């Protein structure tokens, strides 16, 4: 007796542990979408893609600011044999050379976007100590030097960066919102896949109960010869098929539940219950308004503009590189050399530098011309591709808006069909029980009820998929009437 009580206690503990291990969660469609955008792996991937673009833009902005650099060579030692000219003997001789030096430099640079050049201000200090036949110590200083350098006829990368980089970052932000809406679409799919599996599972359970009841009634009626042996066998076959359908529906439900849990980054064994959304509020989306908003907000348009600008930049670069190039570097400052550090900063001498460099291609066998022609062809391809993408997007917007407006009518129709099918099946089942309906009518009514249930869930799914696809394409919430980019909090991801 004690052993039996102990076994029962252990069984209860094991059952409690199993119930604890399987977490239960009840989700509505909106909660599913919210969790997907907070916790799913897709959301994490899109967040990191946004952060990558954000830091790329921050790097561009930082490059427009002055940069201060400290260059140090704390110690450098040489010991070698070198060739030197001896003027007394009028010949070259080899002598041992030992030298220690150190240097430090501070440089401030500022890019000048308008012309594409760079201003610089720097200061230098060098120390040199010679060991050998002649020992000496020297300090060389450049207390201050200011200068400017740039290509005179060359490609101005700074000018193109000012056009492209802000556009790229705006595209990154809108692409992030676009991807967020894509996650919402994925969540809708997973939600309704489980909802459909749940509906099929419940229908299969109801079908098992119904077929058991009908078979029991059939046995009683067959005893009084109210139905034939063939009809009774058909009822028995329906009962067997219903049980097989229930097993398959249970497997499908478990897979759909596991898929949704995995997508939401939950434990795959989480038991999820769903609350189906009610019929949504009816409203009409204007195709013209949706198309205008898509042109204004959709990242595809920005991406195509970026592609065209980058192609134009490459044309400009290859065109200017096909001619001769010239650059200038000019600076003015002070310098001095002395045996001690203090003297190296006294009686400073002016240091001037003006350098003009010219490079003229004489024979390159058409390499530069070929690069320029390729760049022009790439620009034409970029413009054609941009137009094709825009046309495809416009067609997608118009078709999605049309589908969305139709889906609202289909939901109402599917809901009405479901109510009628349930009433018809209930009435047919009652008539069959009292012997006023045959097997074919009962089977047909049951199939219609199940089909109506699936059609209703499918109509809901198609409606919400169309709704979130419109939001994704236009980055606009038509139900509430605001732009998604205006309400989106980008700072929370930084």
Phi, psi and omega per residue, in radians:
X1 nan -0.798 3.116
X2 -1.100 -0.679 3.129
X3 -1.116 -0.683 3.131
X4 -1.149 -0.728 3.102
X5 -1.097 -0.706 3.128
X6 -1.107 -0.731 3.122
X7 -1.117 -0.683 3.115
X8 -1.126 -0.718 3.127
X9 -1.102 -0.762 3.126
X10 -1.105 -0.668 3.116
X11 -1.118 -0.719 3.114
X12 -1.138 -0.717 3.111
X13 -1.092 -0.746 -3.134
X14 -1.121 -0.724 3.122
X15 -1.141 -0.708 3.115
X16 -1.116 -0.710 3.124
X17 -1.128 -0.692 3.115
X18 -1.151 -0.691 3.105
X19 -1.149 -0.639 3.116
X20 -1.176 -0.673 -3.070
X21 -1.177 -0.586 -3.135
X22 -1.620 1.795 -3.120
X23 -1.273 2.433 3.124
X24 -1.885 2.436 -3.073
X25 -2.513 2.356 3.101
X26 -1.946 2.234 -3.015
X27 -2.246 2.419 2.896
X28 -1.678 3.026 -3.135
X29 -1.122 -0.760 -3.120
X30 -1.154 -0.677 3.087
X31 -1.131 -0.651 3.100
X32 -1.092 -0.786 3.125
X33 -1.119 -0.714 -3.138
X34 -1.123 -0.772 3.114
X35 -1.136 -0.656 -3.141
X36 -1.096 -0.729 -3.125
X37 -1.338 -0.248 3.107
X38 -1.683 -0.674 -2.885
X39 -2.184 -0.216 -3.052
X40 -1.252 2.735 3.120
X41 -1.143 -0.591 3.083
X42 -1.072 -0.728 3.125
X43 -1.114 -0.728 3.113
X44 -1.091 -0.697 -3.139
X45 -1.120 -0.772 -3.128
X46 -1.202 -0.589 3.076
X47 -1.097 -0.739 3.136
X48 -1.226 -0.556 3.044
X49 -1.119 -0.705 3.094
X50 -1.136 -0.763 -3.128
X51 -1.107 -0.627 3.091
X52 -1.077 -0.800 3.098
X53 -1.147 -0.627 3.129
X54 -1.107 -0.804 -3.112
X55 -1.268 -0.473 3.036
X56 -1.131 -0.714 3.121
X57 -1.214 -0.685 3.086
X58 -1.065 -0.663 3.099
X59 -1.124 -0.711 3.090
X60 -1.082 -0.794 3.141
X61 -1.117 -0.674 3.136
X62 -1.149 -0.577 3.130
X63 -1.206 -0.301 3.093
X64 -1.459 -0.165 -3.119
X65 -1.667 2.784 3.097
X66 -1.061 2.491 3.105
X67 -2.092 2.368 -3.136
X68 -1.981 2.207 -3.054
X69 -2.242 2.348 3.060
X70 -1.882 2.100 3.123
X71 -1.910 2.208 -3.065
X72 -2.263 2.432 2.868
X73 -2.211 1.533 -2.997
X74 -1.082 -0.602 -3.103
X75 -2.723 2.375 3.085
X76 -2.562 2.140 -3.038
X77 -2.128 2.318 3.105
X78 -2.123 2.442 2.963
X79 -2.565 1.988 -3.044
X80 -2.803 2.959 3.049
X81 -1.722 2.233 -3.102
X82 -2.233 2.731 3.125
X83 -1.554 2.208 -3.135
X84 -2.285 2.716 3.103
X85 -1.659 2.224 3.092
X86 -1.746 1.886 -3.072
X87 -1.205 -0.517 -3.138
X88 -1.194 -0.705 -3.135
X89 -1.631 -0.140 -3.136
X90 0.962 0.868 3.069
X91 -2.739 2.864 3.081
X92 -1.502 2.452 3.119
X93 -2.344 2.752 3.048
X94 -1.665 2.324 -3.141
X95 -2.362 2.636 3.080
X96 -1.352 2.401 -3.125
X97 -2.222 2.247 3.049
X98 -2.222 2.332 -3.087
X99 -2.645 2.459 3.031
X100 -2.163 2.312 3.063
X101 -2.475 2.838 3.106
X102 -2.597 2.661 -3.125
X103 -2.607 2.719 3.086
X104 -2.563 2.495 3.136
X105 -2.550 2.475 3.104
X106 -2.108 2.177 -3.035
X107 -2.260 2.287 3.085
X108 -2.022 2.145 -3.109
X109 -2.187 2.607 3.102
X110 -2.493 2.113 3.101
X111 -1.293 2.473 3.114
X112 -1.951 1.724 -2.976
X113 -1.103 -0.621 -3.022
X114 -1.069 -0.765 -3.109
X115 -1.776 -0.287 3.129
X116 1.512 0.252 3.138
X117 -1.797 -3.006 -3.091
X118 -2.408 2.183 2.960
X119 -1.488 2.534 3.081
X120 -2.515 2.563 3.027
X121 -2.297 2.250 -3.127
X122 -2.517 2.902 3.110
X123 -2.488 2.444 -3.062
X124 -2.367 2.617 3.046
X125 -2.458 2.203 3.127
X126 -2.195 2.493 3.110
X127 -2.206 2.366 3.140
X128 -2.405 2.321 3.106
X129 -2.237 2.085 3.133
X130 -1.725 2.371 3.030
X131 -2.057 2.558 3.122
X132 2.441 -2.553 -3.131
X133 -1.080 -0.695 3.124
X134 -2.100 2.065 3.140
X135 -1.691 2.360 -3.137
X136 -2.701 2.743 3.070
X137 -2.301 2.328 -3.141
X138 -2.441 2.564 3.018
X139 -2.098 2.306 3.083
X140 -2.085 2.266 -3.077
X141 -2.255 2.547 2.902
X142 -2.218 1.544 -3.072
X143 -1.046 -0.618 -3.068
X144 -2.711 2.366 3.046
X145 -2.622 2.317 3.112
X146 -2.173 2.443 -3.089
X147 -2.736 3.070 3.138
X148 -2.582 2.410 3.107
X149 -2.447 2.539 3.099
X150 -2.957 2.855 3.001
X151 -1.435 2.281 -3.093
X152 -1.346 -0.704 -3.086
X153 -2.069 0.139 -2.983
X154 -1.537 -2.997 -3.088
X155 -1.373 2.263 -3.136
X156 -1.722 1.658 -3.110
X157 -1.175 -0.585 -3.100
X158 -1.093 -0.685 -3.125
X159 -1.103 -0.749 -3.138
X160 -1.236 -0.616 3.095
X161 -1.074 -0.645 3.122
X162 -1.116 -0.507 3.098
X163 -1.432 -0.684 -2.942
X164 -1.570 -0.768 -2.995
X165 -1.093 -0.800 3.069
X166 -1.073 -0.640 3.089
X167 -1.129 -0.710 3.116
X168 -1.075 -0.730 -3.104
X169 -1.218 -0.663 3.078
X170 -1.102 -0.672 3.084
X171 -1.121 -0.704 3.132
X172 -1.065 -0.739 -3.132
X173 -1.145 -0.796 -3.135
X174 -1.218 -0.576 3.084
X175 -1.130 -0.605 3.105
X176 -1.117 -0.780 3.098
X177 -1.125 -0.728 3.103
X178 -1.017 -0.790 3.133
X179 -1.164 -0.605 3.084
X180 -1.077 -0.733 3.086
X181 -1.189 -0.515 3.052
X182 -1.146 -0.665 3.060
X183 -1.089 -0.690 3.098
X184 -1.082 -0.699 3.081
X185 -1.073 -0.771 3.106
X186 -1.053 -0.735 -3.135
X187 -1.089 -0.704 3.104
X188 -1.066 -0.766 3.133
X189 -1.064 -0.879 -3.139
X190 -1.095 -0.695 -3.129
X191 -1.065 -0.851 -3.060
X192 -1.381 -0.396 2.987
X193 -1.110 -0.732 3.073
X194 -1.215 -0.679 3.124
X195 -1.067 -0.733 3.108
X196 -1.148 -0.723 3.114
X197 -1.127 -0.686 3.090
X198 -1.104 -0.762 -3.133
X199 -1.106 -0.758 3.126
X200 -1.139 -0.626 3.121
X201 -1.159 -0.770 3.139
X202 -1.163 -0.693 3.080
X203 -1.094 -0.676 3.119
X204 -1.152 -0.685 3.095
X205 -1.121 -0.799 3.122
X206 -1.088 -0.628 -3.129
X207 -1.167 -0.658 3.090
X208 -1.092 -0.803 3.136
X209 -1.097 -0.750 -3.112
X210 -1.136 -0.787 -3.112
X211 -1.176 -0.617 3.062
X212 -1.077 -0.790 -3.128
X213 -1.126 -0.786 -3.106
X214 -1.162 -0.630 3.114
X215 -1.174 -0.695 3.110
X216 -1.105 -0.719 3.105
X217 -1.160 -0.679 3.137
X218 -1.093 -0.684 3.106
X219 -1.075 -0.737 3.141
X220 -1.154 -0.714 -3.106
X221 -1.270 -0.503 3.135
X222 -1.232 -0.496 3.121
X223 -1.143 -0.514 -3.139
X224 -1.803 0.251 3.076
X225 1.101 0.520 3.109
X226 -1.400 -0.454 3.042
X227 -2.300 2.816 -3.101
X228 -1.466 2.933 3.083
X229 -1.117 -0.590 3.132
X230 -1.141 -0.691 3.114
X231 -1.167 -0.649 3.120
X232 -1.139 -0.722 3.100
X233 -1.132 -0.612 3.084
X234 -1.122 -0.721 3.090
X235 -1.104 -0.679 3.121
X236 -1.173 -0.708 3.097
X237 -1.096 -0.693 3.102
X238 -1.087 -0.654 3.136
X239 -1.150 -0.751 3.123
X240 -1.123 -0.781 3.140
X241 -1.111 -0.629 3.129
X242 -1.112 -0.679 3.125
X243 -1.202 -0.689 3.084
X244 -1.143 -0.705 3.103
X245 -1.093 -0.657 3.121
X246 -1.105 -0.715 3.125
X247 -1.113 -0.792 3.127
X248 -1.130 -0.682 3.124
X249 -1.145 -0.615 3.112
X250 -1.162 -0.713 3.096
X251 -1.103 -0.785 3.134
X252 -1.086 -0.708 3.134
X253 -1.121 -0.741 3.132
X254 -1.101 -0.707 3.119
X255 -1.136 -0.772 3.137
X256 -1.123 -0.669 3.125
X257 -1.171 -0.735 3.107
X258 -1.140 -0.673 3.118
X259 -1.118 -0.748 3.114
X260 -1.149 -0.751 3.131
X261 -1.088 -0.737 3.126
X262 -1.131 -0.730 3.123
X263 -1.076 -0.664 3.136
X264 -1.447 0.085 3.129
X265 1.118 0.640 3.067
X266 -1.800 2.983 3.014
X267 -1.084 2.335 -3.048
X268 -1.134 -0.309 3.125
X269 -1.591 0.106 3.122
X270 -1.096 2.290 3.097
X271 -1.546 2.110 -3.031
X272 -1.993 2.247 3.008
X273 -1.903 2.489 -3.064
X274 -1.996 2.520 2.963
X275 -1.891 1.891 -3.130
X276 -1.139 2.417 3.103
X277 -1.189 2.589 3.084
X278 -1.345 3.098 -3.129
X279 -1.075 2.186 -3.080
X280 -1.226 2.782 3.101
X281 -1.146 2.322 -3.085
X282 -1.384 2.297 2.995
X283 -2.702 2.682 -3.059
X284 -1.845 2.345 3.073
X285 -1.749 2.219 3.119
X286 -1.339 2.277 -3.137
X287 -1.118 -0.699 -3.137
X288 -1.144 -0.723 3.129
X289 -1.151 -0.751 3.131
X290 -1.092 -0.699 3.136
X291 -1.147 -0.723 3.118
X292 -1.132 -0.714 3.129
X293 -1.194 -0.626 3.100
X294 -1.114 -0.741 3.109
X295 -1.121 -0.536 -3.116
X296 -1.425 -0.607 -2.949
X297 -2.002 -0.476 -2.995
X298 -1.139 2.309 -3.099
X299 -1.161 -0.294 3.123
X300 -1.065 -0.695 3.134
X301 -1.135 -0.720 3.106
X302 -1.160 -0.664 3.128
X303 -1.115 -0.699 3.121
X304 -1.217 -0.664 3.054
X305 -1.087 -0.694 3.098
X306 -1.107 -0.752 -3.141
X307 -1.077 -0.737 3.134
X308 -1.152 -0.756 3.128
X309 -1.088 -0.728 3.128
X310 -1.141 -0.632 3.083
X311 -1.185 -0.710 3.087
X312 -1.114 -0.669 3.081
X313 -1.064 -0.741 -3.136
X314 -1.155 -0.638 3.071
X315 -1.098 -0.809 3.127
X316 -1.055 -0.720 -3.106
X317 -1.153 -0.869 -3.104
X318 -1.202 -0.550 3.118
X319 -1.134 -0.821 -3.102
X320 -1.262 -0.501 3.095
X321 -1.331 -0.255 3.136
X322 -1.371 -0.304 3.072
X323 -1.654 -3.052 3.050
X324 -1.310 2.682 -3.128
X325 -2.012 2.600 3.116
X326 -2.481 2.458 3.119
X327 -2.396 2.715 -3.129
X328 -2.296 2.510 3.066
X329 -2.404 2.046 -3.121
X330 -2.276 2.409 3.127
X331 -2.633 2.742 3.065
X332 -2.441 2.454 -3.109
X333 -2.969 -2.803 -3.118
X334 -2.358 2.609 3.049
X335 -2.655 2.916 -3.129
X336 -2.860 2.721 3.076
X337 -2.277 2.386 3.138
X338 -2.713 2.958 -3.125
X339 -1.430 -0.265 3.108
X340 -2.363 2.836 -3.000
X341 -1.156 -0.711 -3.116
X342 -1.097 -0.767 -3.121
X343 -1.190 -0.427 -3.130
X344 -1.205 -0.237 3.110
X345 -1.889 0.221 3.126
X346 -1.994 2.695 3.113
X347 0.872 0.939 -3.050
X348 -1.163 2.512 3.113
X349 -1.810 2.522 -3.137
X350 -1.297 2.399 3.122
X351 -2.065 2.101 -3.126
X352 -2.124 2.541 3.096
X353 -2.530 2.225 2.992
X354 -2.385 2.078 -3.105
X355 -2.283 2.238 3.066
X356 -2.051 2.132 -3.094
X357 -2.026 2.287 -3.141
X358 -2.219 2.340 3.089
X359 -2.190 2.096 -3.080
X360 -2.078 2.003 3.085
X361 -1.253 2.192 3.132
X362 -1.710 -0.906 3.120
X363 -2.380 2.009 3.058
X364 -2.297 0.187 3.051
X365 1.020 0.566 3.046
X366 1.411 0.220 -3.108
X367 -1.101 -0.848 -3.082
X368 -1.206 -0.661 3.086
X369 -1.120 -0.694 3.107
X370 -1.101 -0.719 3.113
X371 -1.115 -0.694 3.132
X372 -1.133 -0.760 3.127
X373 -1.144 -0.683 3.084
X374 -1.091 -0.713 3.127
X375 -1.103 -0.707 3.103
X376 -1.128 -0.717 3.100
X377 -1.128 -0.698 3.097
X378 -1.087 -0.643 3.099
X379 -1.123 -0.740 3.104
X380 -1.089 -0.738 3.111
X381 -1.089 -0.736 -3.128
X382 -1.096 -0.714 3.129
X383 -1.176 -0.727 3.119
X384 -1.155 -0.750 3.123
X385 -1.077 -0.710 3.124
X386 -1.064 -0.749 -3.139
X387 -1.173 -0.688 3.100
X388 -1.096 -0.758 3.124
X389 -1.096 -0.709 3.138
X390 -1.130 -0.750 3.122
X391 -1.107 -0.751 3.131
X392 -1.095 -0.725 3.129
X393 -1.156 -0.716 3.114
X394 -1.070 -0.739 3.110
X395 -1.113 -0.702 3.139
X396 -1.114 -0.729 3.124
X397 -1.094 -0.834 -3.100
X398 -1.106 -0.739 3.139
X399 -1.174 -0.694 -3.124
X400 -1.161 -0.713 3.100
X401 -1.098 -0.750 3.112
X402 -1.078 -0.785 3.121
X403 -1.082 -0.716 -3.111
X404 -1.094 -0.803 -3.129
X405 -1.127 -0.595 3.106
X406 -1.261 -0.652 -3.089
X407 -1.074 -0.553 3.117
X408 -1.101 -0.688 3.088
X409 -1.216 -0.657 -3.118
X410 -1.160 -0.591 3.118
X411 -1.097 -0.827 3.123
X412 -1.060 -0.736 3.139
X413 -1.160 -0.715 -3.138
X414 -1.175 -0.640 3.116
X415 -1.164 -0.723 3.089
X416 -1.137 -0.718 3.121
X417 -1.109 -0.657 3.123
X418 -1.127 -0.777 3.121
X419 -1.067 -0.746 -3.131
X420 -1.173 -0.707 -3.124
X421 -1.150 -0.680 3.115
X422 -1.155 -0.725 3.108
X423 -1.140 -0.716 -3.124
X424 -1.148 -0.728 3.141
X425 -1.165 -0.745 -3.136
X426 -1.077 -0.716 3.140
X427 -1.184 -0.724 -3.136
X428 -1.151 -0.682 3.132
X429 -1.111 -0.732 3.118
X430 -1.118 -0.704 -3.140
X431 -1.180 -0.599 3.112
X432 -1.192 -0.673 -3.107
X433 -1.083 -0.657 -3.121
X434 -1.611 0.126 3.026
X435 1.463 0.293 -3.114
X436 -1.811 0.138 3.107
X437 -2.475 2.588 -3.107
X438 -1.663 3.092 -3.082
X439 -1.123 -0.699 -3.103
X440 -1.076 -0.735 3.134
X441 -1.126 -0.700 -3.135
X442 -1.152 -0.796 3.135
X443 -1.093 -0.730 3.133
X444 -1.120 -0.726 3.133
X445 -1.137 -0.681 3.127
X446 -1.144 -0.769 3.128
X447 -1.090 -0.671 3.127
X448 -1.160 -0.676 3.117
X449 -1.125 -0.794 -3.138
X450 -1.135 -0.706 3.131
X451 -1.139 -0.683 3.128
X452 -1.137 -0.663 3.104
X453 -1.111 -0.785 3.130
X454 -1.150 -0.704 -3.139
X455 -1.109 -0.637 3.136
X456 -1.150 -0.803 3.124
X457 -1.129 -0.693 3.122
X458 -1.142 -0.637 3.100
X459 -1.141 -0.726 3.066
X460 -1.069 -0.777 -3.140
X461 -1.059 -0.820 -3.125
X462 -1.118 -0.626 3.108
X463 -1.097 -0.887 -3.065
X464 -1.239 -0.545 3.044
X465 -1.134 -0.757 3.109
X466 -1.132 -0.676 -3.127
X467 -1.091 -0.845 -3.114
X468 -1.308 -0.418 3.058
X469 -1.237 -0.682 3.061
X470 -1.088 -0.771 3.086
X471 -1.015 -0.722 -3.113
X472 -1.166 -0.748 -3.073
X473 -1.255 -0.556 -3.068
X474 -1.864 -0.242 -3.027
X475 0.919 0.771 -3.086
X476 -2.499 2.401 3.094
X477 -1.697 1.783 -3.084
X478 -1.247 -0.495 -3.117
X479 -1.193 -0.736 -3.136
X480 -1.674 -0.340 3.076
X481 1.378 0.788 3.071
X482 -2.527 2.734 3.113
X483 -1.361 2.357 -3.109
X484 -1.156 -0.585 -3.134
X485 -1.197 -0.473 3.119
X486 -1.267 -0.514 -3.093
X487 -1.741 -0.116 -3.036
X488 -1.386 2.308 -3.129
X489 -1.703 1.689 -3.133
X490 -1.295 -0.514 -3.032
X491 -1.158 -0.415 -3.094
X492 -1.212 -0.241 -3.133
X493 -1.710 -0.026 -3.111
X494 -1.541 nan nan
